[in-house]
Each structure stands twice: as structure tokens, then as C-alpha cells.
Amino acid sequence: MAPRSFRATLAVALLLSVAAGAHAAVESSRRHDGAIAEAVAARAAVVAEVEVAGAPRRLRTPGASGLADRWAVPVTLKAVTFDGRRIAGDARFVVMGGAAWKHPVPGQQLRTTGRLRAAAPGEPDAGILSASSAPTVLRGPGVWQQAPGGLRRSFTAAAARFGGDAGGLLPGMVTGDTSALNAELEDAMKTVGMTHLTAVSGANCSLILGTLLLMARTLRLPRVAAAAASLAGLGLFVLMVGPDPSVLRAALMGGIGLASMASGRAGRGLSLLCVAVIGLLLVEPVLATSFGFVLSVLATLGIVITGRRIMDWIPAPVPRWAAGGVAVPLSAQLFCGPVIVLLQPQFGAYALPANVAAAALVAPVTLLGTAAAALLPVVPAAAELLMTPAAAFARAVAGTARFFAALPGAVLPWPEGGFGAATMGIFSATVLGMVWLALHPAAVVRSSLAAHAWTVAVLEGWPPAMRARGPSDGPGRPSGRLPGRARGTAWSTGPGMGRLESANQLPGGITSGCCPDPTAQDLGDEEHHLARCDTCGCRPGGRAGGLLGRAGHGPYPRAGPRGGTRRRSHPA
């Protein structure tokens, strides 16, 4: 990188850091300073006016009030009255209440009573309002908010006729409404790492955007028109499921992941991801402490960096859609694993096979369900026709989750904290390496042979002192290497008996010598040595070529001119 380019990059990075720091300071002051922050710290009983900011979410555990049916609703606190004062505000809160809080829709303005308390450390909300009364509607949602809310409720009601797991899972996978999801199924999906399927995630947005792009290109629309139509369709999908911040982030990350996988260039997708993360943090710095945002970024990062590479590793005969169904969940799982163990110090042994098995089922549920939701207000019969196969695929997803969750060892303990995250990172890298080894057997064989050859070369030349020894080194000791291209060891056989040399094969299949036992004491026993030569395969007159007597004497047979055997007498 040129010095001028480096200085410009550094200046931009510093400018963005200063902007993010300033915005974070302002947001922190709004959360921790002022009258509302004092009321939260004092756990004051208040009358609050709030605007619903997201869909209600059912809580599975009863709270301190003992209510079994509890709901959490994200809201924006507009005004609060306590100690005879009415204070206006604009802070993010979560309302927790009973069954009456099941029905609010985004955009409504409500009045309720309750008690304020602080949120858990690291949460993006300024506090929690424990509602002590049912909400009173002050103003209904806008038209653009009312229609999507009604569509979601109609779809959930239409899916209920399928009953069982499909009746609760289908709305969750299509619109993100998990109000009818079975508690046991939710636990099973959490065990095998499939909870992202019950929320509108980047995978859903990628499927919608990719399908729209494919349809536009099939109709031979120009590239710009195809991109505009696809983005418009994605915007309608986001509006249908509710423009929550998490949905908007999912749409953005899904678009980046799809662009990276389609282009095959990790650098372009990585640049888009960096720009998106910087922009989101500048707009909302509190996202830096959100585990959901971190997991979304890491999943997209895994797809951008390793998704396309893993697809390329898979052999060509495998269909590309099947390769993508393996590569996407694998790359996302490997990158999200270290953060997931910080939330839950456990390891889902079957998370990867469960997600791979469900990958082929998610696309039909998402695409058919989304089409059915769009047709439901206009052509209900066509919508029900599309919902029937979508419900069957959703039931198969539920069966997959229950099957893997019931296997022995589905959840294994894992270390907590930073050590657990570090070990999970090492484990993820190891798994990625093993995948490469499994998909590149030829390269593994070549590397193994090269390593073997290198090891042999090192061992043959070690220790160096063995190469300098001569014939006088004594009986049973190697006296050096053979001359020329023969590779072997020369052994001193004793006073007046010369040397024996055992060598490897020379070029052309000729062997320079046999391999008698250099430590044999009875060197005059000819039959003994013939037997030993037979055991090593270099019989006189055979392929090995015979026995060398480098000093010209010794009681060993030598190969004759025609492969026969002649003997040399021992010198007196």
C-alpha cells in the first residue's frame, strides 16, 4: 500500500472512530442521565405512555408476579408520570405483562401503569417496565403498519388449521410469529442450534432476494431493473414481517451474503460487510453490545470468507444447490460457535448435521409460505393451496429438530468465559481443516509422500558422524556410505575379513548387496548366511544380484557371470 493511500485510510478510520465515540457518548448520557434514568434507578411506580416498536414475544418462564402467561413487548417510552411530574422522553424499554399484552401491534400508542427497573448489563434497552395493568390504546398504528400486522395475524390463524408442530412453526419460519410455537419444539430447536429458523434471519432474506433476482433475470430484465425489482420485493417482505431493527439488519446481512456467494469474490462481500457494520454502529452504537447483532455479523462473515471456498472444495458432480446447503450452515456455525458458548456454555454435538439436514427444507417453507401470505388477502384458496406443502415441509423441519435433540449426547458441557470461546475457536479451525483434508484426498496423499521423503532424507543423513567413519571403526559398526549412486551401509566384519555392504536398489533394478546380519558371530558359516540372504529376498543369482565382498575376500557366495554362484576361500 502506498504511503499516501495508507495515510488516507488511517484518517478515515480515525474520523469514523471519533464519530462513533461521540454518538455512543450521547446515547450513554440519554440512558444514564436525566429524570427517566433517576426513575429507573429508584424503581419508581409510574404511568407510562409508550409506542409499540415490535411484535410481542411470549416468555416461557413465569416471573416474580407468578403469571404463567407472560409477554415481552419492545416499546419506545414517550412520556412518564411519577411523583406528580410528567416527563417526556424517547427511550427504548421492554414492557413485561400478562395475557393482555399479547395483542399490541407495532405503531400503536398505549398507556399503562407499572414499575420501572434497570435492564441487565449489556442490554440495549434503557430499562424494563413491569406492567401492572392492561394497556389502553391512545392511537392506532399507521396504515403502513396496520396492514402488515393484520396480515401476520391472518397467516397465523390460517396456519393453525394444520395443528401440531406445523401449525406453530410455519408462522414462525415465514413471518417470525412464534406465539403458537410448542414449548417442547422450541427447546428441541434450541438444543440443536436451529432457533434462527423461528425468526426472520438473513437466510430468509437471502432466499427471497435470490429468488426475485432469478425471476427477474429469467424475464431478461436489465441488470439495473432486476436489482431494483428484487430490492423492492425484499422491502415488501420486510414490511410484511415487520420492520423491526433485527429484521432490517437481517435483510442487510442477507443481501451482503448473497452478493458475496453470487459474485464468488470474497473481497467485495467483505467490503460491503465492513461498510454495513460501520454504518449501523454509527446510527445505533448500542448494537456493539448486542449478541444478536454480533452473531448476525459473524454468520455473514463466515459465509463471505469461507462459504464460496467450501462450495469450491466439494467435488463437481455434487449439485451446486446441495453444495451450498452444506457450505452455508457450516461456515456460519464455525464462525458463530465461539460467541454462542458465551451465551450458553454448552456444545450442540448435532447442530451442524441438523442444520444441514434442514437446509433443503427451509427454502420451500420460506418461499411457499411467503407467496401464500401475499395471496392470503386476495385469493385465499390459492394461499391455502400453497400453505399445504409448506406446512408439510415445516413438519419435516420440526421432526428433524426433535430427532437430533433426542440422540444421546446432543448437548455436551463446554468451558465458560474467554477460555471456552478460545477453545471453541480452535475447535472450529480444526473442523475446517478436517473438512479440507476430507475433500482433498489426492492433495493429502501427495503431502504425506512428500513429508515421508523429507523425513527419510533427514534420517539418512543423521547423525553426521556416521558418514565419516571408515573401515577401522570396529566390528558391527557402519563405516560410511557406498560410492556412486548406491545407497546403503558398510559393516566391518572383523580382522582380516574385509567389509560387508548392504545397499538399496540401484537404477535399473540392480541391487548392490544383500543384508546379512552384521552382528552374526559365526561369519564362517556359509549356509547360515545363505539362509539369511534367502530371508531378505536377495538370493544368489536372483533379482538382487548377489553379495558383495568389497575387500575381495570372505566366505560369501558371489554371483557368477550367468547368475551362478562361485565361492571365495577365506585368506589364511
Order of alpha helices (4+ residues) and beta strands (2+ residues): alpha-alpha-beta-beta-beta-beta-beta-beta-beta-alpha-alpha-alpha-alpha-alpha-alpha-alpha-alpha-alpha-alpha-beta-alpha-alpha-beta-alpha-alpha-beta-beta-alpha-beta-beta
